[in-house]
């Protein structure tokens, strides 16, 4: 007596579709990981020719998150700058940042190419 032929669990077409779906999922996860890694990495500004930067952070209007991107500032100092601005009024010049604790002449010189001081009342 011969044994009946057993049917494969998946047909050839189903196996091909399954492999394509798994490869697509793996490629999507790989791309998602690298896109997230690229977008979460912080950028850094570096000093250079002052005229080379068209965009400047207005320390009298910018939120602390923008100010935190300046070289040598970070979150804590940026929040202190905004608190100082809110408490004692706008800065008349970049050099007025010296009134913020933890910001000295070296830091002021490093950020000057990236900072603007907008007029008050605008």
OpenMM code with the backbone's topology and positions (N, CA, C; nanometers):
from openmm import Vec3, app, unit

residues = "UNK UNK UNK UNK UNK UNK UNK UNK UNK UNK UNK UNK UNK UNK UNK UNK UNK UNK UNK UNK UNK UNK UNK UNK UNK UNK UNK UNK UNK UNK UNK UNK UNK UNK UNK UNK UNK UNK UNK UNK UNK UNK UNK UNK UNK UNK UNK UNK UNK UNK UNK UNK UNK UNK UNK UNK UNK UNK UNK UNK UNK UNK UNK UNK UNK UNK UNK UNK UNK UNK UNK UNK UNK UNK UNK UNK UNK UNK UNK UNK UNK UNK UNK UNK UNK UNK UNK UNK UNK UNK UNK UNK UNK UNK UNK UNK UNK UNK UNK UNK UNK UNK UNK UNK UNK UNK UNK UNK UNK UNK UNK UNK UNK UNK UNK UNK UNK UNK UNK UNK UNK UNK".split()
positions = [
    Vec3(0.0820, -0.1158, 0.0000),
    Vec3(0.0000, 0.0000, 0.0000),
    Vec3(0.0879, 0.1242, 0.0000),
    Vec3(0.0509, 0.2216, -0.0782),
    Vec3(0.1301, 0.3443, -0.0836),
    Vec3(0.0673, 0.4505, 0.0062),
    Vec3(0.1558, 0.5283, 0.0617),
    Vec3(0.1079, 0.6356, 0.1496),
    Vec3(0.0585, 0.7528, 0.0662),
    Vec3(-0.0450, 0.8179, 0.1140),
    Vec3(-0.0948, 0.9334, 0.0384),
    Vec3(0.0091, 1.0462, 0.0403),
    Vec3(0.0139, 1.1212, -0.0699),
    Vec3(0.1075, 1.2345, -0.0791),
    Vec3(0.0637, 1.3454, 0.0156),
    Vec3(0.1588, 1.3942, 0.0920),
    Vec3(0.1243, 1.5051, 0.1816),
    Vec3(0.1445, 1.6371, 0.1075),
    Vec3(0.0527, 1.7239, 0.1266),
    Vec3(0.0617, 1.8552, 0.0633),
    Vec3(0.1522, 1.9447, 0.1461),
    Vec3(0.2325, 2.0261, 0.0791),
    Vec3(0.3157, 2.1205, 0.1554),
    Vec3(0.2266, 2.2218, 0.2284),
    Vec3(0.2777, 2.2705, 0.3406),
    Vec3(0.2017, 2.3656, 0.4207),
    Vec3(0.1759, 2.4939, 0.3418),
    Vec3(0.2790, 2.5428, 0.2725),
    Vec3(0.2665, 2.6637, 0.1921),
    Vec3(0.3000, 2.6325, 0.0470),
    Vec3(0.2283, 2.6956, -0.0420),
    Vec3(0.2575, 2.6773, -0.1840),
    Vec3(0.3816, 2.7590, -0.2193),
    Vec3(0.4363, 2.7356, -0.3357),
    Vec3(0.5550, 2.8084, -0.3809),
    Vec3(0.5272, 2.9596, -0.3856),
    Vec3(0.4123, 2.9988, -0.4352),
    Vec3(0.3751, 3.1404, -0.4431),
    Vec3(0.3652, 3.2022, -0.3047),
    Vec3(0.3064, 3.1308, -0.2101),
    Vec3(0.2940, 3.1817, -0.0736),
    Vec3(0.4312, 3.1987, -0.0089),
    Vec3(0.5215, 3.1065, -0.0355),
    Vec3(0.6573, 3.1187, 0.0192),
    Vec3(0.7279, 3.2423, -0.0367),
    Vec3(0.7133, 3.2664, -0.1657),
    Vec3(0.7773, 3.3834, -0.2277),
    Vec3(0.7200, 3.5115, -0.1683),
    Vec3(0.5893, 3.5190, -0.1543),
    Vec3(0.5256, 3.6379, -0.0957),
    Vec3(0.5736, 3.6575, 0.0479),
    Vec3(0.5841, 3.5518, 0.1229),
    Vec3(0.6303, 3.5604, 0.2616),
    Vec3(0.7737, 3.6114, 0.2695),
    Vec3(0.8625, 3.5621, 0.1853),
    Vec3(1.0015, 3.6073, 0.1838),
    Vec3(1.0090, 3.7548, 0.1459),
    Vec3(0.9318, 3.7969, 0.0457),
    Vec3(0.9311, 3.9380, 0.0042),
    Vec3(0.8818, 4.0264, 0.1183),
    Vec3(0.7768, 3.9858, 0.1875),
    Vec3(0.7249, 4.0642, 0.3002),
    Vec3(0.8266, 4.0750, 0.4136),
    Vec3(0.8937, 3.9676, 0.4455),
    Vec3(0.9940, 3.9693, 0.5529),
    Vec3(1.1109, 4.0603, 0.5151),
    Vec3(1.1563, 4.0511, 0.3896),
    Vec3(1.2663, 4.1372, 0.3446),
    Vec3(1.2259, 4.2847, 0.3459),
    Vec3(1.1041, 4.3132, 0.3049),
    Vec3(1.0542, 4.4517, 0.3069),
    Vec3(1.0461, 4.5044, 0.4496),
    Vec3(0.9980, 4.4247, 0.5401),
    Vec3(0.9897, 4.4640, 0.6807),
    Vec3(1.1283, 4.4891, 0.7385),
    Vec3(1.2226, 4.3998, 0.7094),
    Vec3(1.3588, 4.4171, 0.7599),
    Vec3(1.4218, 4.5442, 0.7043),
    Vec3(1.4042, 4.5703, 0.5758),
    Vec3(1.4593, 4.6922, 0.5148),
    Vec3(1.3947, 4.8158, 0.5745),
    Vec3(1.2643, 4.8118, 0.5983),
    Vec3(1.1946, 4.9258, 0.6588),
    Vec3(1.2435, 4.9544, 0.7992),
    Vec3(1.2620, 4.8513, 0.8792),
    Vec3(1.3126, 4.8702, 1.0155),
    Vec3(1.4547, 4.9246, 1.0143),
    Vec3(1.5367, 4.8750, 0.9222),
    Vec3(1.6739, 4.9240, 0.9092),
    Vec3(1.6745, 5.0730, 0.8745),
    Vec3(1.5934, 5.1120, 0.7759),
    Vec3(1.5864, 5.2530, 0.7368),
    Vec3(1.5314, 5.3399, 0.8492),
    Vec3(1.4288, 5.2939, 0.9167),
    Vec3(1.3709, 5.3690, 1.0273),
    Vec3(1.4738, 5.3946, 1.1364),
    Vec3(1.5525, 5.2934, 1.1691),
    Vec3(1.6559, 5.3080, 1.2710),
    Vec3(1.7568, 5.4144, 1.2310),
    Vec3(1.8005, 5.4117, 1.1063),
    Vec3(1.9017, 5.5070, 1.0619),
    Vec3(1.8456, 5.6473, 1.0422),
    Vec3(1.7212, 5.6591, 1.0037),
    Vec3(1.6590, 5.7910, 0.9911),
    Vec3(1.6438, 5.8539, 1.1291),
    Vec3(1.5998, 5.7753, 1.2263),
    Vec3(1.5865, 5.8279, 1.3624),
    Vec3(1.7217, 5.8673, 1.4201),
    Vec3(1.8232, 5.7866, 1.3963),
    Vec3(1.9568, 5.8174, 1.4472),
    Vec3(2.0103, 5.9447, 1.3839),
    Vec3(1.9847, 5.9645, 1.2565),
    Vec3(2.0342, 6.0833, 1.1875),
    Vec3(1.9605, 6.2083, 1.2334),
    Vec3(1.8310, 6.1968, 1.2591),
    Vec3(1.7549, 6.3155, 1.2968),
    Vec3(1.7710, 6.3509, 1.4441),
    Vec3(1.8129, 6.2579, 1.5260),
    Vec3(1.8262, 6.2876, 1.6685),
    Vec3(1.9652, 6.3373, 1.7058),
    Vec3(2.0581, 6.3277, 1.6144),
    Vec3(2.1925, 6.3737, 1.6481),
    Vec3(2.1962, 6.5254, 1.6484),
    Vec3(2.2514, 6.5852, 1.7520),
    Vec3(2.2549, 6.7308, 1.7607),
    Vec3(2.3519, 6.7890, 1.6593),
    Vec3(2.3233, 6.9087, 1.6181),
    Vec3(2.4160, 6.9779, 1.5310),
    Vec3(2.4931, 7.0778, 1.6156),
    Vec3(2.6066, 7.1164, 1.5690),
    Vec3(2.6885, 7.2109, 1.6436),
    Vec3(2.7322, 7.3235, 1.5520),
    Vec3(2.7278, 7.4419, 1.6057),
    Vec3(2.7789, 7.5575, 1.5334),
    Vec3(2.9233, 7.5783, 1.5751),
    Vec3(3.0048, 7.6149, 1.4810),
    Vec3(3.1435, 7.6416, 1.5163),
    Vec3(3.1801, 7.7825, 1.4723),
    Vec3(3.2636, 7.8497, 1.5503),
    Vec3(3.3005, 7.9862, 1.5164),
    Vec3(3.3727, 7.9928, 1.3826),
    Vec3(3.3577, 8.1029, 1.3169),
    Vec3(3.4240, 8.1241, 1.1893),
    Vec3(3.4061, 8.2686, 1.1483),
    Vec3(3.4056, 8.2925, 1.0199),
    Vec3(3.3868, 8.4260, 0.9678),
    Vec3(3.2473, 8.4750, 1.0060),
    Vec3(3.2405, 8.5859, 1.0755),
    Vec3(3.1145, 8.6364, 1.1274),
    Vec3(3.0160, 8.6672, 1.0148),
    Vec3(3.0638, 8.7093, 0.8995),
    Vec3(2.9755, 8.7438, 0.7889),
    Vec3(2.9251, 8.6208, 0.7142),
    Vec3(2.9770, 8.5036, 0.7441),
    Vec3(2.9399, 8.3821, 0.6722),
    Vec3(2.8052, 8.3265, 0.7180),
    Vec3(2.7512, 8.3758, 0.8285),
    Vec3(2.6273, 8.3222, 0.8823),
    Vec3(2.5121, 8.4189, 0.8579),
    Vec3(2.4174, 8.3768, 0.7748),
    Vec3(2.3033, 8.4622, 0.7444),
    Vec3(2.2009, 8.4561, 0.8583),
    Vec3(2.1905, 8.3413, 0.9226),
    Vec3(2.0939, 8.3242, 1.0307),
    Vec3(2.1618, 8.3490, 1.1640),
    Vec3(2.1018, 8.4326, 1.2429),
    Vec3(2.1544, 8.4589, 1.3773),
    Vec3(2.0405, 8.4441, 1.4768),
    Vec3(2.0746, 8.3965, 1.5938),
    Vec3(1.9765, 8.3803, 1.7004),
    Vec3(1.9606, 8.5138, 1.7717),
    Vec3(1.8374, 8.5631, 1.7749),
    Vec3(1.8088, 8.6886, 1.8453),
    Vec3(1.7877, 8.6558, 1.9927),
    Vec3(1.8828, 8.6938, 2.0746),
    Vec3(1.8757, 8.6572, 2.2162),
    Vec3(1.7641, 8.7294, 2.2912),
    Vec3(1.7045, 8.8323, 2.2294),
    Vec3(1.5923, 8.9004, 2.2940),
    Vec3(1.4578, 8.8394, 2.2571),
    Vec3(1.4561, 8.7482, 2.1601),
    Vec3(1.3291, 8.6900, 2.1175),
    Vec3(1.3291, 8.5374, 2.1147),
    Vec3(1.4443, 8.4774, 2.1001),
    Vec3(1.4520, 8.3324, 2.0806),
    Vec3(1.4129, 8.2565, 2.2075),
    Vec3(1.3447, 8.1433, 2.1896),
    Vec3(1.3182, 8.0572, 2.3053),
    Vec3(1.4475, 7.9885, 2.3491),
    Vec3(1.4481, 7.9364, 2.4690),
    Vec3(1.5708, 7.8788, 2.5241),
    Vec3(1.6222, 7.7625, 2.4406),
    Vec3(1.5351, 7.6889, 2.3747),
    Vec3(1.5799, 7.5741, 2.2937),
    Vec3(1.6662, 7.6188, 2.1768),
    Vec3(1.6370, 7.7338, 2.1176),
    Vec3(1.7218, 7.7864, 2.0101),
    Vec3(1.8542, 7.8368, 2.0663),
    Vec3(1.8474, 7.9036, 2.1777),
    Vec3(1.9679, 7.9583, 2.2402),
    Vec3(2.0600, 7.8446, 2.2838),
    Vec3(2.0032, 7.7323, 2.3238),
    Vec3(2.0818, 7.6168, 2.3691),
    Vec3(2.1703, 7.5597, 2.2586),
    Vec3(2.1397, 7.5880, 2.1325),
    Vec3(2.2192, 7.5372, 2.0200),
    Vec3(2.3483, 7.6156, 1.9995),
    Vec3(2.3617, 7.7274, 2.0645),
    Vec3(2.4830, 7.8088, 2.0501),
    Vec3(2.6015, 7.7382, 2.1156),
    Vec3(2.7224, 7.7566, 2.0611),
    Vec3(2.8395, 7.6882, 2.1174),
    Vec3(2.8646, 7.7283, 2.2630),
    Vec3(2.8801, 7.6277, 2.3475),
    Vec3(2.9135, 7.6519, 2.4876),
    Vec3(2.7962, 7.6933, 2.5742),
    Vec3(2.6748, 7.6882, 2.5227),
    Vec3(2.5602, 7.7331, 2.6015),
    Vec3(2.4886, 7.6147, 2.6666),
    Vec3(2.4206, 7.5326, 2.5920),
    Vec3(2.3494, 7.4193, 2.6503),
    Vec3(2.2177, 7.4600, 2.7137),
    Vec3(2.1459, 7.3612, 2.7649),
    Vec3(2.0107, 7.3832, 2.8168),
    Vec3(2.0061, 7.4743, 2.9390),
    Vec3(2.0904, 7.4476, 3.0370),
    Vec3(2.0856, 7.5233, 3.1635),
    Vec3(2.1174, 7.6715, 3.1418),
    Vec3(2.2241, 7.6999, 3.0673),
    Vec3(2.2601, 7.8406, 3.0433),
    Vec3(2.1560, 7.9096, 2.9568),
    Vec3(2.0990, 7.8365, 2.8607),
    Vec3(1.9954, 7.8958, 2.7759),
    Vec3(1.8732, 7.9334, 2.8596),
    Vec3(1.8358, 7.8471, 2.9512),
    Vec3(1.7226, 7.8780, 3.0395),
    Vec3(1.7563, 7.9960, 3.1303),
    Vec3(1.8821, 8.0049, 3.1730),
    Vec3(1.9241, 8.1177, 3.2563),
    Vec3(1.9207, 8.2480, 3.1763),
    Vec3(1.9571, 8.2419, 3.0485),
    Vec3(1.9525, 8.3615, 2.9636),
    Vec3(1.8089, 8.4107, 2.9499),
    Vec3(1.7166, 8.3188, 2.9228),
    Vec3(1.5762, 8.3567, 2.9080),
    Vec3(1.5209, 8.4097, 3.0403),
    Vec3(1.5576, 8.3474, 3.1509),
    Vec3(1.5115, 8.3945, 3.2826),
    Vec3(1.5648, 8.5351, 3.3107),
    Vec3(1.6915, 8.5595, 3.2797),
    Vec3(1.7513, 8.6926, 3.2983),
    Vec3(1.6799, 8.7955, 3.2112),
    Vec3(1.6531, 8.7590, 3.0871),
    Vec3(1.5830, 8.8483, 2.9931),
    Vec3(1.4427, 8.8800, 3.0437),
    Vec3(1.3727, 8.7784, 3.0939),
    Vec3(1.2365, 8.7987, 3.1433),
    Vec3(1.2341, 8.8805, 3.2722),
    Vec3(1.3348, 8.8618, 3.3553),
    Vec3(1.3389, 8.9300, 3.4848),
    Vec3(1.3885, 9.0739, 3.4740),
    Vec3(1.4978, 9.0952, 3.4016),
    Vec3(1.5618, 9.2265, 3.3987),
    Vec3(1.5521, 9.2996, 3.2654),
    Vec3(1.4756, 9.2486, 3.1739),
    Vec3(1.4556, 9.3164, 3.0467),
    Vec3(1.5531, 9.2694, 2.9398),
    Vec3(1.5320, 9.3170, 2.8174),
    Vec3(1.6118, 9.2706, 2.7038),
    Vec3(1.7583, 9.3116, 2.7133),
    Vec3(1.8390, 9.2415, 2.6367),
    Vec3(1.9824, 9.2699, 2.6310),
    Vec3(2.0055, 9.3804, 2.5287),
    Vec3(2.0881, 9.4783, 2.5637),
    Vec3(2.1187, 9.5888, 2.4718),
    Vec3(2.2269, 9.5485, 2.3724),
    Vec3(2.3130, 9.4546, 2.4119),
    Vec3(2.4185, 9.4059, 2.3232),
    Vec3(2.4523, 9.2627, 2.3631),
    Vec3(2.5299, 9.1979, 2.2791),
    Vec3(2.5720, 9.0609, 2.3092),
    Vec3(2.6551, 9.0595, 2.4370),
    Vec3(2.7309, 9.1627, 2.4596),
    Vec3(2.8151, 9.1703, 2.5799),
    Vec3(2.7328, 9.1726, 2.7086),
    Vec3(2.6056, 9.2105, 2.6989),
    Vec3(2.5183, 9.2093, 2.8166),
    Vec3(2.4919, 9.0686, 2.8683),
    Vec3(2.5247, 8.9671, 2.7887),
    Vec3(2.5078, 8.8294, 2.8365),
    Vec3(2.5960, 8.8015, 2.9581),
    Vec3(2.6931, 8.8862, 2.9822),
    Vec3(2.7798, 8.8702, 3.0994),
    Vec3(2.7009, 8.8821, 3.2295),
    Vec3(2.5833, 8.9420, 3.2231),
    Vec3(2.5024, 8.9514, 3.3458),
    Vec3(2.4389, 8.8182, 3.3833),
    Vec3(2.4515, 8.7172, 3.2968),
    Vec3(2.4010, 8.5825, 3.3263),
    Vec3(2.5129, 8.5031, 3.3924),
    Vec3(2.4836, 8.4437, 3.5065),
    Vec3(2.5822, 8.3651, 3.5789),
    Vec3(2.6316, 8.2489, 3.4931),
    Vec3(2.7627, 8.2321, 3.4849),
    Vec3(2.8212, 8.1223, 3.4096),
    Vec3(2.8608, 8.1586, 3.2672),
    Vec3(2.8307, 8.2814, 3.2263),
    Vec3(2.8687, 8.3250, 3.0920),
    Vec3(2.9738, 8.4341, 3.1062),
    Vec3(3.0920, 8.4026, 3.0543),
    Vec3(3.2028, 8.4957, 3.0638),
    Vec3(3.2455, 8.5455, 2.9268),
    Vec3(3.3547, 8.6217, 2.9249),
    Vec3(3.4037, 8.6804, 2.7994),
    Vec3(3.4354, 8.5764, 2.6914),
    Vec3(3.4890, 8.4609, 2.7285),
    Vec3(3.5239, 8.3576, 2.6307),
    Vec3(3.3979, 8.3048, 2.5613),
    Vec3(3.2954, 8.2757, 2.6390),
    Vec3(3.1697, 8.2262, 2.5825),
    Vec3(3.1065, 8.3319, 2.4921),
    Vec3(3.1099, 8.4566, 2.5363),
    Vec3(3.0525, 8.5653, 2.4565),
    Vec3(3.1247, 8.5770, 2.3226),
    Vec3(3.2560, 8.5682, 2.3231),
    Vec3(3.3324, 8.5756, 2.1978),
    Vec3(3.3000, 8.4568, 2.1064),
    Vec3(3.2805, 8.3390, 2.1653),
    Vec3(3.2501, 8.2197, 2.0854),
    Vec3(3.1138, 8.2275, 2.0163),
    Vec3(3.0170, 8.2926, 2.0813),
    Vec3(2.8821, 8.2945, 2.0240),
    Vec3(2.8525, 8.4201, 1.9423),
    Vec3(2.9375, 8.5208, 1.9479),
    Vec3(2.9103, 8.6455, 1.8756),
    Vec3(2.8767, 8.6262, 1.7282),
    Vec3(2.9447, 8.5370, 1.6542),
    Vec3(2.9090, 8.5217, 1.5129),
    Vec3(2.7680, 8.4678, 1.4896),
    Vec3(2.7074, 8.4118, 1.5918),
    Vec3(2.5785, 8.3458, 1.5762),
    Vec3(2.4628, 8.4197, 1.6413),
    Vec3(2.4913, 8.5332, 1.7050),
    Vec3(2.3913, 8.6006, 1.7868),
    Vec3(2.3620, 8.7404, 1.7319),
    Vec3(2.2358, 8.7760, 1.7395),
    Vec3(2.1918, 8.9114, 1.7085),
    Vec3(2.1135, 8.9628, 1.8286),
    Vec3(2.1087, 9.0934, 1.8414),
    Vec3(2.0311, 9.1546, 1.9480),
    Vec3(1.9266, 9.2428, 1.8810),
    Vec3(1.8013, 9.1922, 1.8828),
    Vec3(1.6922, 9.2672, 1.8193),
    Vec3(1.6546, 9.3890, 1.9005),
    Vec3(1.5942, 9.4823, 1.8312),
    Vec3(1.5470, 9.6035, 1.8994),
    Vec3(1.4281, 9.5677, 1.9861),
    Vec3(1.4160, 9.6365, 2.0953),
    Vec3(1.3033, 9.6110, 2.1852),
    Vec3(1.1786, 9.6768, 2.1285),
    Vec3(1.0661, 9.6206, 2.1617),
    Vec3(0.9398, 9.6778, 2.1183),
    Vec3(0.8963, 9.6340, 1.9804),
    Vec3(0.9692, 9.5441, 1.9142),
    Vec3(0.9292, 9.4982, 1.7816),
    Vec3(0.8302, 9.3850, 1.7932),
] * unit.nanometer
topology = app.Topology()
chain = topology.addChain("A")
for resn in residues:
    res = topology.addResidue(resn, chain)
    for name in ("N", "CA", "C"):
        topology.addAtom(name, app.Element.getBySymbol(name[0]), res)
